[in-house]
Every structure is written in C-alpha cells, then in structure tokens.
C-alpha cells in the first residue's frame, strides 16, 4: 500500500504564550505607574505622610512580585527537586510574577506588607503550583490569594483610601457610600461626593491600587483586543450585562442613566472584566461559552453588590464562575452543534436578569420606605433580647463598612458594656481599638450624636454609634 503525502493548508501561528504574557504585562504597566503616581507621589505631596509611608504602595507591588518569583523558584528546587538551572528555566516559562502583580493591584493601598507577601505566596503556591503549575490551575491564582487573605485577615487589610483621601472623604469609597445610602440617592449624594464622572474616569477616586483609572483600563483593553491577547466576548458581555441591569434598576427607582454609569465606573468591575475574567486558563474557550460566561458574571456581580452587605462583588463572582468553566464550554459545544435551540438559553438568561433586577428594585424601594419611617430600623437589627430583673442583654447587628455583631449589656436603662462578637467586615477596626472608641461611646451615650467619628473609619464609627442609639430607643419604648 502506498501512502500519498501532500502539503496541506496548515497554518502556523506566530503567537506564543511568551508573547501573549509580555503584551499582558505591557498593558498593566500604565496602570501600575498611575497607582504609584496617585498613591505615592500625590499622597506625599498633599498629605503629611512620611517618605516611607508614601512609598508603601510601591513596596506592596515590589513585595508581591518578588514573593511570586522566589516562592515558585523554591518550589521547583525543593519540592519538585529540579536543579537550579532547570528551576530558573521553568520560572521563565511559568510567568511567575503575574499572580503577585495582579494581587497587589486589587489590594487597598495601605495593606500591610507581610499580608501582601502572604497573599502572593498563597496565589502562586496554592493557587497555581499545587494544581500542577502554569496552565493547570482551576481558579485565578491572584483572586484565590486575595480571597484567602480578605476572609482570614479582613480587619487588617487596611482602608482603600490613601492618607489624603482619608482626610478629605471621611472614609468612604463610591460603592460603600452607595450601600450606606441604601442604594438610592441624588447625583450629588452618590457621584458628587467624589467630584464628577471625569474623576471616576481619570481615577482620582478611592479604590484599590489598580482599579481606579478607568481610562487606562479601557486603553489597555483596546490594546489587548487589537493584539489579540484576550478575547473580547467575556469583558464586553460582562460590562454590558452589568450596565443594562443597573440601567433598568435605576429606571425602576426613578433615577437617570447616571446610575448605571456610576455602577460601571465604580469599584473593580472594569479591572476584573479586562484582566481577571479573561484569564485564558480559567475562562471558557468556546465563543458561545465565553458569551454566556460574561453574562453570568454580570448578573452575579450585580446581585452580590445589591443584595449582600459587601458592595463590590467582582472578585467573588469571577472565582465562583471559575468553577463552572467546564460547564460553559460544554454549553458552548452543544449549542454550536444545535444553534437553532440557542433561543432556549437566551430566554433563560433574560428571565434570570428580569428576576434579578425586579428583586433588587423592590428591595431598594422597601429599604428606603423603611428608612423614611425610622432610619435606625434599616441600620440596626435587634436579633435577640433577654431581660432579667434590672438587666437586659441585647444581641444586635449593625450596618457599618460590613456588618458588626455585638452583645450589649444594659443595667437600669444604661448601657454598661458592648461586647463585639464579629467585626470581620471592618477594614479599619484597629483604629477603633486604638482610640478606645467603644468605651467612649458608652461613656457619652447620653450625648451620642456629638461623639466624633474616627478619621478613616467613619462607617465603622457610625455603625457603633447606631447600636447605642437603637438600644436607647428600645429602652425608652419599654419604659413607655
């Protein structure tokens, strides 16, 4: 038998993983430079921080990158028993600095260096190497490191405001401000507190190191698409879904298009959509799968932002959806072969969006109706109340940066002790402890409105003051 061999129409791509990752790093460079300019140079010029405090964000980035490099190098050498020469060779192929760099860019600008180092170690070793190394990981390594330290050490992560912003903005980020307004307010209350949309676009608003400059993120996105480094479907469908949902929500609560623009330009949505959700290892490879993956990310992010105590939602959404990537690829393959049935999927997602925006809109209306009758009812909840003789023990939850849980002891109508049972959602709790704030509000419970908040911990301070107000209100009702 004679085999005939012919030259086929084979196409050899000039793309390599090295070129793709190099372009990815190039796209991050202006964002890193802006983070240093805003949080180091401007902060040093406009506030009273020392030089070491001013360069802290730069040290965060350097520490994260070095930790990523060193941890993987040692893993190859001592865990996989490679030679030093081969270990360095593998390091060059695994793009080791990317998880650490991305981790640093999603952290607040004053996160302790030791926590950054720990997070970068988790990102590279637990998030990547233990799965088999580059290309084998299930979850985005940087986000896994972020989740680990944010859950384990949330009270130590620091405020997302630099020193200058703490002095001028009283401890709020745009999304936390919206949350504390019960997701409803005028343009001046929601946007005006931080300037104009130009400030949001350029990046002169509070936030993590890499998320604030939407202009640079959009420029990076255009560059990555033009160079075919990332697929456009995931970020476009992600952002478009979030925009449409918040546009409908804004319409339902009688607010303008600015409400949707605010949601897109606030927090880490754009950064996550461009740099995290498009990770080729942890995202679908089929076009249909990518499309509905992006839509799902948009739905989940908006649901988490509006229906949970934590106003961001982007990083959690991406990590959760990472687990479902094989499912989305199977969906993509199935509907590629059965394209006429895709209307079933479209109807399903439209129904999911309608259900989500309806629930969110009704929730916002109910919150603000309650708030109109008694503002404290929506901020502080009395979970349990035990009365014995002249002593009453209240178990309460209070809305602050996150949710504060406390047991309050009242004797003869006066608050005697406030025992905090959970403050894990408060990023500046150390400031509360340092200023002995709980004892201050107990001592001045009869003049609670005139107790000053702690600078940089305004929402936490207000959450504690509201506990006192609610308990006093409850005691007065009992006397009446």
C-alpha positions in Angstrom: 0.0 0.0 0.0 1.3 3.4 -1.0 0.6 6.4 1.1 0.3 9.7 -0.7 1.5 12.7 1.2 0.6 16.2 0.2 1.2 19.6 1.7 -2.0 20.6 3.5 -3.4 24.1 4.2 -1.7 24.1 7.6 -1.5 27.5 9.3 1.4 28.0 11.7 0.6 30.8 14.3 3.4 33.1 15.2 1.7 33.6 18.6 3.4 32.2 21.6 2.5 32.1 25.3 5.6 34.3 26.0 4.4 37.0 23.5 0.9 36.9 24.9 2.1 37.3 28.5 4.6 40.0 27.5 1.8 42.0 26.0 -0.3 41.4 29.1 2.4 42.9 31.2 2.8 45.8 28.9 -0.9 46.6 29.2 -0.6 46.6 33.0 2.4 49.0 33.0 0.5 52.3 32.7 -1.9 51.1 35.4 1.0 50.4 37.8 2.6 53.8 37.0 -0.7 55.6 37.7 -1.1 53.6 41.0 2.3 54.8 42.1 1.6 58.4 40.9 -1.7 58.6 42.8 -0.9 56.7 45.9 2.7 57.6 46.4 3.6 60.9 44.7 0.3 62.8 45.1 -0.3 61.4 48.5 3.2 62.5 49.7 2.7 66.0 48.2 -0.8 66.6 49.6 -0.7 64.9 53.0 1.6 64.7 56.0 2.8 61.1 55.5 6.4 60.3 55.8 8.5 59.2 52.8 8.3 55.5 53.9 4.6 55.7 54.3 4.3 57.4 50.9 6.2 54.6 49.1 4.2 51.9 50.8 2.1 51.1 47.7 5.2 50.8 45.7 6.7 48.4 48.3 3.5 46.4 48.1 3.9 45.8 44.3 7.6 45.0 44.7 7.0 42.6 47.6 4.2 40.8 45.7 6.3 40.4 42.6 9.4 39.2 44.5 7.4 36.8 46.6 5.9 35.3 43.5 9.3 34.8 41.9 11.0 33.4 45.0 8.2 31.1 46.1 8.0 29.4 42.7 11.7 29.2 42.4 12.0 27.4 45.8 9.0 25.2 44.9 10.8 24.0 41.7 14.0 23.5 43.5 13.0 21.9 46.8 9.5 20.4 46.2 10.0 19.2 42.6 13.7 18.5 43.2 14.8 20.3 40.0 18.3 21.7 39.5 18.9 25.4 40.0 19.4 25.7 36.2 16.2 23.9 35.4 14.3 25.8 38.1 15.2 29.1 36.5 14.2 27.8 33.1 10.8 26.7 34.5 10.4 30.1 36.1 10.8 31.8 32.8 8.1 29.6 31.3 5.6 30.0 34.1 5.3 33.8 34.1 5.6 33.7 37.8 5.3 37.5 38.6 1.8 37.9 37.1 -0.2 36.5 40.0 1.7 38.6 42.5 1.4 41.8 40.4 -2.4 41.3 39.9 -2.8 40.6 43.6 -1.1 43.8 44.6 -3.3 45.8 42.2 -6.6 44.5 43.7 -5.5 45.3 47.3 -6.1 48.6 49.2 -3.1 51.0 49.1 -2.2 50.6 52.7 -2.3 46.8 53.1 0.5 45.6 55.4 3.5 44.3 53.6 3.5 41.0 55.4 0.0 40.4 54.3 0.8 41.2 50.7 3.7 38.7 50.9 1.5 36.0 52.4 -1.2 36.6 49.8 1.3 36.4 46.9 2.7 33.1 48.4 -0.9 31.7 48.5 -1.5 32.9 45.0 1.5 31.2 43.4 1.8 28.1 45.5 -1.8 27.2 46.5 -3.4 28.9 43.5 -1.1 27.7 40.8 1.7 25.3 41.6 -0.3 22.8 43.7 -2.7 22.4 40.7 0.3 21.5 38.5 1.7 24.8 37.5 1.1 27.3 34.7 -1.9 26.3 32.6 -3.3 23.7 35.1 -4.9 25.9 37.7 -8.7 25.9 38.1 -9.0 29.3 39.9 -7.4 32.6 39.0 -4.3 32.5 41.3 -4.3 36.2 42.2 -8.0 36.1 43.2 -7.5 33.0 45.2 -4.8 34.7 47.2 -7.0 37.8 47.5 -9.9 35.7 48.8 -7.7 33.9 51.3 -6.3 37.0 53.0 -9.6 39.0 52.7 -11.5 36.3 54.5 -8.8 35.4 57.1 -7.5 38.9 57.8 -10.2 41.3 56.6 -9.8 43.6 59.6 -6.0 44.0 58.8 -6.3 44.7 55.1 -6.5 48.4 55.5 -8.7 51.1 54.1 -9.0 51.5 50.3 -8.3 55.2 50.8 -4.8 56.7 51.0 -3.9 59.3 53.7 -5.0 62.3 51.6 -8.4 60.7 50.8 -9.0 59.7 54.4 -8.7 63.4 55.4 -10.9 64.6 52.6 -13.5 61.9 52.0 -14.3 60.7 55.6 -13.5 57.0 54.9 -15.9 56.2 52.0 -15.5 54.6 48.6 -18.1 55.2 46.0 -19.7 51.7 46.3 -19.6 51.7 50.1 -21.2 55.2 50.0 -24.0 53.9 47.8 -24.5 51.0 50.1 -24.9 53.2 53.1 -27.4 55.3 51.2 -29.4 52.2 50.8 -28.6 52.2 47.1 -30.6 55.3 46.5 -29.7 58.9 46.4 -29.3 62.0 44.2 -26.5 62.5 41.8 -24.9 64.9 44.3 -25.0 62.3 47.1 -23.8 59.4 45.0 -21.4 60.9 42.5 -20.9 64.5 43.7 -19.2 63.4 46.9 -16.2 62.3 44.8 -16.3 65.0 42.1 -17.7 64.3 38.7 -17.6 61.4 36.3 -14.4 62.8 35.0 -12.8 62.0 38.4 -14.1 58.4 38.1 -12.8 58.1 34.5 -9.4 59.5 35.2 -9.0 57.7 38.5 -8.9 60.4 41.2 -11.3 58.4 43.5 -10.7 56.0 46.3 -10.1 52.3 45.5 -7.6 49.6 45.3 -4.2 50.2 43.6 -5.2 49.1 40.1 -9.0 49.7 39.8 -9.4 53.5 39.9 -8.3 54.7 36.5 -11.0 53.5 34.1 -9.4 55.5 31.3 -6.2 53.5 31.5 -8.1 50.2 31.9 -10.1 51.0 28.7 -6.9 51.9 26.8 -5.3 48.6 28.0 -8.4 46.7 26.9 -8.2 48.2 23.4 -4.5 47.3 23.2 -5.2 43.7 24.3 -8.0 43.3 21.8 -6.0 44.8 19.0 -3.1 42.5 19.6 -5.5 39.5 20.0 -4.1 38.9 23.5 -7.6 38.4 25.1 -11.0 37.5 23.7 -13.4 40.4 23.6 -16.6 38.5 24.4 -16.2 38.0 28.1 -15.4 41.6 29.1 -17.9 43.1 26.7 -20.8 40.9 27.8 -19.8 41.2 31.4 -19.8 45.0 31.4 -22.8 45.3 29.0 -24.9 43.0 31.3 -24.0 45.0 34.4 -24.8 48.2 32.6 -28.2 47.0 31.3 -29.2 45.6 34.7 -28.3 48.8 36.6 -29.9 50.9 33.9 -33.2 49.0 34.5 -32.8 49.2 38.3 -32.2 53.0 38.0 -35.3 53.4 35.9 -37.4 51.3 38.3 -36.3 53.6 41.3 -36.7 56.7 39.1 -33.0 57.6 38.7 -31.3 58.5 35.5 -28.7 56.9 33.2 -26.0 58.2 35.5 -26.9 55.5 38.0 -25.8 52.8 35.5 -22.7 54.7 34.6 -21.8 55.0 38.2 -22.1 51.3 38.7 -19.7 50.6 35.8 -17.1 53.2 36.7 -17.1 52.3 40.4 -15.1 49.6 42.1 -13.2 46.8 40.3 -15.7 45.9 37.6 -13.7 47.1 34.6 -10.4 45.9 36.0 -11.8 42.5 36.8 -13.6 42.2 33.5 -10.4 43.0 31.5 -7.6 41.4 33.5 -9.2 38.7 35.6 -12.2 37.3 33.8 -10.3 36.9 30.6 -7.5 34.7 32.0 -7.2 32.1 29.3 -6.6 29.2 31.7 -9.6 29.9 33.9 -12.2 31.0 31.3 -14.2 29.2 28.6 -12.6 28.6 25.2 -15.8 28.3 23.1 -17.3 31.6 21.7 -20.8 30.8 22.9 -19.4 29.7 26.3 -17.5 33.0 26.6 -20.6 35.0 25.8 -22.8 33.4 28.4 -19.9 33.3 30.9 -19.6 37.1 30.6 -23.4 37.5 31.0 -23.4 35.3 34.1 -20.6 37.3 35.6 -22.6 40.5 35.1 -25.7 39.0 36.7 -23.8 37.6 39.7 -21.8 40.8 40.3 -24.9 43.0 40.4 -26.8 40.6 42.6 -23.8 40.5 45.1 -23.5 44.2 45.0 -27.1 45.0 45.7 -28.3 42.1 47.8 -25.3 41.4 50.2 -23.6 43.5 52.9 -20.4 43.7 50.7 -20.7 46.3 48.0 -18.0 45.0 45.5 -18.8 41.5 44.2 -16.4 41.3 41.2 -13.7 39.2 42.6 -16.1 36.8 44.3 -18.1 36.4 41.1 -15.1 35.6 39.0 -13.8 33.0 41.5 -17.2 31.3 41.7 -17.6 31.3 37.9 -14.1 29.7 37.5 -15.6 26.5 38.9 -18.3 26.5 36.2 -15.9 27.0 33.2 -16.2 23.3 32.0 -20.0 23.6 32.1 -19.9 26.7 29.9 -17.6 25.0 27.4 -20.0 22.1 27.3 -22.8 24.5 26.7 -20.8 26.2 24.0 -20.1 23.0 22.2 -23.7 21.8 22.5 -25.3 24.9 21.1 -22.6 25.2 18.4 -24.0 21.9 17.0 -27.6 22.8 17.9 -27.6 26.6 17.1 -31.4 26.6 16.4 -32.0 25.8 20.1 -30.0 28.7 21.4 -33.2 30.7 21.9 -33.8 28.4 25.0 -30.6 29.7 26.6 -31.3 33.3 25.6 -34.8 33.1 27.2 -33.4 31.5 30.4 -30.8 34.3 30.8 -33.4 37.1 30.1 -35.7 35.6 32.7 -32.8 35.5 35.2 -31.9 39.1 34.5 -35.6 40.2 34.9 -35.9 38.3 38.1 -32.7 39.8 39.5 -33.5 43.4 38.6 -37.0 43.1 39.9 -35.9 41.7 43.2 -33.2 44.3 43.6 -35.5 47.2 42.6 -38.2 46.0 45.1 -35.5 45.6 47.8 -34.2 49.2 47.3 -37.8 50.5 47.5 -38.5 48.6 50.6 -35.3 49.7 52.3 -36.0 53.3 51.6 -39.6 53.1 52.6 -38.5 51.7 56.0 -35.8 54.2 56.2 -38.3 57.0 55.7 -40.2 56.0 58.9 -37.3 55.2 61.1 -33.7 55.4 59.8 -32.3 53.1 62.5 -34.6 50.2 61.7 -32.7 49.6 58.5 -29.3 50.0 60.0 -29.5 48.1 63.3 -31.4 44.9 63.9 -32.1 43.5 67.4 -31.6 39.8 66.9 -32.3 38.7 70.5 -33.3 40.3 73.7 -33.1 38.7 77.1 -34.4 40.6 80.2 -33.8 39.5 83.8 -34.7 41.8 86.7 -32.9 45.2 86.0 -30.5 43.7 83.4 -31.1 43.3 79.7 -28.8 41.6 77.1 -29.3 42.6 73.5 -27.8 40.7 70.6 -27.6 43.1 67.6 -26.3 43.5 64.1 -25.3 46.9 62.7 -24.6 48.0 59.2 -21.2 49.7 59.0 -18.4 49.0 56.4 -19.7 45.5 56.6 -21.8 44.1 59.4 -20.9 44.4 63.0 -22.4 41.9 65.5 -22.4 42.7 69.2 -23.9 41.8 72.6 -25.0 44.8 74.6 -25.5 44.7 78.4 -28.0 47.3 79.8 -28.4 47.8 83.5 -31.2 50.1 84.9 -31.7 51.6 81.5 -28.0 52.4 80.9 -25.6 50.7 78.5 -22.9 49.1 80.7 -20.9 47.0 78.2 -20.7 46.4 74.4 -19.1 43.1 73.5 -18.2 42.8 69.8 -18.8 39.2 68.5 -17.9 39.9 64.9 -16.1 42.8 63.2 -14.5 40.8 60.4 -16.0 43.1 57.7 -14.4 46.2 59.1 -11.1 47.1 57.3 -10.0 49.7 59.9 -11.1 48.0 63.2 -7.6 48.5 64.6 -8.3 52.3 64.6 -11.4 51.7 66.7 -9.4 49.7 69.2 -6.5 52.1 69.2 -8.8 55.0 70.0 -10.8 53.0 72.7 -13.9 54.1 70.7 -16.3 51.6 72.3 -15.7 52.9 75.8 -16.0 56.5 74.5 -19.5 55.9 73.1 -20.6 54.1 76.3 -19.4 57.0 78.5 -21.1 59.5 76.2 -24.3 57.5 75.4 -26.5 60.4 76.5 -24.7 62.7 74.0 -24.0 60.2 71.3 -24.7 62.5 68.3 -21.8 64.7 69.4 -19.2 61.9 69.6 -16.8 62.4 66.7 -16.2 59.6 64.3 -12.7 58.1 63.9 -11.0 59.6 60.8 -10.8 56.9 58.1 -13.2 54.7 60.0 -16.4 56.8 59.6 -18.7 54.0 58.6 -17.5 51.7 61.4 -17.8 54.5 63.9 -21.3 55.3 62.8 -22.2 51.6 62.9 -21.2 51.5 66.6 -23.0 54.8 67.4 -26.1 53.4 65.8 -26.0 50.4 68.1 -26.1 52.8 71.1 -28.9 54.8 69.5 -31.0 51.7 68.8 -30.6 50.3 72.3 -31.5 53.6 73.9 -34.6 53.8 71.6 -35.6 50.3 72.6 -35.2 51.1 76.3 -37.3 54.2 76.0 -40.0 52.2 74.2 -40.0 49.7 77.1 -40.4 52.5 79.6 -43.3 54.0 77.6 
